[in-house]
């Protein structure tokens, strides 16, 4: 990229950082591993070509940057710097060596209930900070939950706030966003929703952690929604032995209508 140093793709310099290998990508962004040129700190640089963004996506990007600048919490990804050059924005974030929770589940399959509890407590702490700031994430899924290390002292960090939005107290939103497998049915039905929509996503993540599969499936979004709406309960794999507390929490989180009990079958 012009104006950012020489030496080919592997030797690029962005601000004070030496850019290394690509570690991720999205529809409008590429994520690079990088190191600070002076003190060697590892970071992840999310590179966005601004010319590809329509007005709504530009607003989402600005919202994400605003949220990350505003919040400092161990269970939310840290923002180190914003570096702008013509046509591109680089968001410099803390580097999470453990990858994301989706990769973790792929490697390990279902996890012991105690480890799922460890992850859920950290996710709850991050969500509490969002609620304290009248924010909803709206796209909670394993791919957006990063792990600080590869060992048993993993710290889970919420990331990717492009869909997050501010809610006025008791405010309701109507926008369709998020990933269908983890999306609350009220969002898929284009109904008004509030911060409880994030709790459905938490339930879907917990269910996948302890069983190795998502609670509901479908060949497309419409069939997925139909399967959710006609379901009378959750189907836990018979070979999975879970505590009553864990299954009860799944039932409480994965309730189509928080005012009506979601009865186990």
C-alpha positions in Angstrom: 0.0 0.0 0.0 1.4 3.3 -1.0 2.8 5.5 1.8 3.2 2.6 4.2 6.8 1.5 3.6 8.4 -0.9 1.3 9.6 -4.5 1.2 6.6 -6.3 -0.2 3.4 -7.5 1.6 5.4 -9.2 4.4 7.5 -6.2 5.1 4.9 -3.5 5.2 4.9 -0.9 7.9 1.6 0.5 9.2 2.2 3.4 11.6 4.6 2.0 14.2 3.8 -1.6 13.3 5.5 -4.2 11.1 2.9 -6.2 9.3 3.2 -10.0 9.1 0.9 -12.8 8.1 -2.8 -12.6 7.4 -4.8 -14.2 10.3 -8.4 -13.5 9.3 -10.7 -11.8 6.8 -14.3 -10.6 6.4 -16.4 -9.2 3.6 -14.8 -5.8 3.9 -11.7 -6.3 6.0 -8.5 -8.3 6.3 -6.8 -9.0 9.7 -3.1 -9.1 9.9 -0.7 -10.2 12.7 1.8 -7.4 13.4 4.4 -6.2 15.9 5.3 -2.8 17.3 8.6 -1.8 15.6 10.2 -0.7 18.9 9.0 -2.8 21.8 7.8 -5.9 19.8 4.2 -6.0 21.2 2.0 -8.4 19.1 -1.2 -6.9 17.7 -3.9 -7.7 15.3 -4.5 -5.0 12.6 -8.0 -5.0 11.0 -7.5 -3.3 7.6 -10.7 -1.9 6.0 -10.9 -0.5 2.4 -13.3 2.4 3.0 -14.2 2.7 -0.6 -16.0 -0.6 -0.5 -18.3 0.5 2.4 -21.7 2.0 1.8 -23.1 4.6 4.1 -24.6 2.0 6.5 -21.4 0.1 6.7 -19.4 3.3 7.3 -21.7 4.1 10.2 -21.2 0.5 11.6 -17.4 1.0 11.4 -17.6 4.4 13.2 -19.9 2.8 15.8 -17.5 0.0 16.4 -14.5 2.4 16.8 -16.6 4.6 19.2 -17.5 1.6 21.4 -13.9 0.3 21.5 -12.6 3.7 22.4 -15.2 4.0 25.2 -14.9 0.7 26.9 -11.9 -0.8 28.7 -12.5 -4.2 30.2 -10.5 -7.5 30.3 -13.4 -9.4 28.6 -13.7 -7.0 25.7 -11.0 -6.7 23.0 -8.7 -3.7 23.6 -8.2 -1.0 21.0 -4.6 0.2 20.7 -4.7 2.7 17.8 -6.5 3.9 14.7 -4.3 4.5 11.7 -5.9 6.1 8.6 -4.3 6.4 5.2 -6.1 7.4 1.9 -8.8 4.8 1.2 -8.0 2.6 4.2 -8.5 2.5 8.0 -6.4 0.3 10.2 -7.9 -0.7 13.6 -5.0 -1.9 15.8 -6.3 -4.4 18.4 -4.8 -6.6 21.0 -3.7 -9.9 19.6 -5.4 -13.1 21.0 -3.1 -16.0 20.5 -5.8 -18.6 21.3 -7.9 -17.7 18.2 -11.7 -17.7 18.4 -14.1 -19.9 20.3 -15.3 -21.5 17.0 -11.8 -22.8 16.3 -11.6 -24.0 19.9 -14.8 -26.0 19.6 -13.6 -27.4 16.2 -10.3 -28.6 17.9 -11.8 -29.9 21.1 -15.4 -30.8 20.4 -17.7 -30.3 23.3 -16.0 -29.0 26.4 -16.4 -30.0 30.1 -19.1 -28.2 31.9 -16.6 -26.5 34.3 -14.8 -25.0 31.3 -18.1 -23.9 29.7 -18.9 -22.2 33.0 -15.5 -20.5 33.0 -16.2 -19.1 29.5 -19.8 -18.1 30.3 -18.8 -16.2 33.4 -16.3 -14.1 31.3 -18.9 -13.6 28.5 -21.4 -12.4 31.2 -18.9 -10.0 32.6 -18.3 -8.5 29.1 -22.1 -8.3 28.5 -22.6 -6.6 31.8 -20.3 -3.8 30.7 -22.3 -3.4 27.5 -25.5 -3.2 29.4 -24.0 -0.7 31.8 -23.4 1.4 28.7 -26.8 0.8 27.2 -25.3 -1.3 24.3 -26.4 -4.5 22.7 -23.9 -6.6 20.6 -26.4 -8.2 18.2 -23.9 -10.6 16.6 -22.7 -12.8 19.5 -21.3 -16.1 18.1 -18.2 -18.2 18.7 -16.3 -16.6 15.8 -16.6 -13.2 17.6 -15.3 -14.5 21.0 -11.5 -14.5 21.1 -9.2 -16.4 23.5 -6.1 -14.7 24.9 -3.9 -17.8 25.0 -3.8 -21.5 24.1 -3.6 -22.7 27.7 -6.0 -23.3 30.6 -5.8 -19.7 31.7 -7.7 -18.5 28.6 -9.3 -15.1 28.9 -12.4 -14.8 26.7 -12.8 -11.4 24.9 -15.8 -10.1 23.0 -14.9 -8.7 19.6 -16.4 -7.4 16.4 -18.8 -4.7 17.4 -19.8 -3.7 13.9 -23.4 -4.6 14.6 -23.5 -3.3 18.1 -25.8 -0.3 18.8 -26.8 1.9 21.6 -30.2 1.4 23.2 -32.0 4.0 25.2 -33.3 2.7 28.5 -36.2 0.3 27.6 -35.4 1.0 23.9 -36.2 -1.4 21.2 -34.5 -2.0 17.9 -35.9 -3.5 14.6 -32.8 -4.1 12.4 -32.1 -7.5 11.0 -28.5 -8.5 11.8 -26.4 -11.2 13.4 -25.7 -14.8 12.4 -28.8 -17.0 12.0 -27.6 -20.0 14.0 -27.1 -17.7 17.1 -29.8 -15.1 16.3 -32.8 -14.6 18.5 -36.1 -15.5 16.8 -37.6 -12.1 17.4 -34.8 -10.6 15.2 -35.4 -13.2 12.4 -39.1 -12.4 12.5 -38.3 -8.6 12.2 -40.0 -7.9 15.5 -38.8 -5.2 17.8 -36.2 -6.5 20.3 -34.1 -5.4 23.1 -31.0 -6.5 25.0 -32.6 -9.9 25.8 -31.7 -10.8 22.1 -28.1 -11.1 23.2 -29.1 -13.6 25.8 -30.6 -16.0 23.2 -27.2 -15.9 21.5 -25.5 -16.7 24.8 -27.7 -19.7 25.2 -26.9 -21.0 21.7 -23.2 -20.6 22.5 -23.5 -22.4 25.8 -25.5 -25.2 24.2 -22.8 -25.7 21.5 -20.0 -25.6 24.1 -21.5 -28.4 26.2 -23.0 -30.6 23.4 -20.7 -29.8 20.4 -23.6 -28.7 18.2 -26.0 -25.7 17.8 -29.4 -26.0 19.5 -31.3 -25.5 16.2 -30.4 -26.0 12.6 -31.9 -25.5 9.2 -30.8 -25.6 5.5 -31.7 -21.9 5.3 -32.8 -19.1 7.6 -36.5 -19.6 7.0 -36.3 -23.3 7.8 -34.1 -22.6 10.9 -36.8 -20.1 12.1 -39.5 -22.7 11.4 -37.6 -25.3 13.4 -37.2 -22.9 16.3 -40.9 -21.9 16.3 -42.3 -25.4 16.2 -39.9 -26.8 18.8 -41.3 -27.7 22.1 -38.0 -27.9 23.9 -34.3 -28.5 23.6 -32.9 -31.8 22.3 -29.8 -32.7 24.3 -27.7 -35.6 22.8 -28.4 -38.7 25.0 -24.6 -39.4 25.4 -24.0 -36.0 27.0 -24.3 -36.0 30.8 -25.0 -32.5 32.1 -26.0 -31.1 35.5 -29.5 -29.9 36.1 -28.1 -26.4 36.6 -26.6 -26.4 33.1 -29.6 -27.7 31.2 -31.9 -25.3 33.2 -29.7 -22.4 32.2 -29.9 -23.4 28.5 -33.7 -23.6 28.8 -33.9 -20.2 30.5 -31.7 -18.5 27.9 -33.2 -20.2 24.8 -36.8 -19.1 25.4 -38.7 -17.7 22.4 -40.7 -15.4 24.7 -39.0 -14.5 28.0 -42.4 -14.1 29.5 -43.4 -17.7 28.8 -41.5 -20.7 30.3 -39.6 -22.8 27.7 -40.6 -26.3 29.0 -38.1 -29.2 28.7 -39.2 -32.3 26.8 
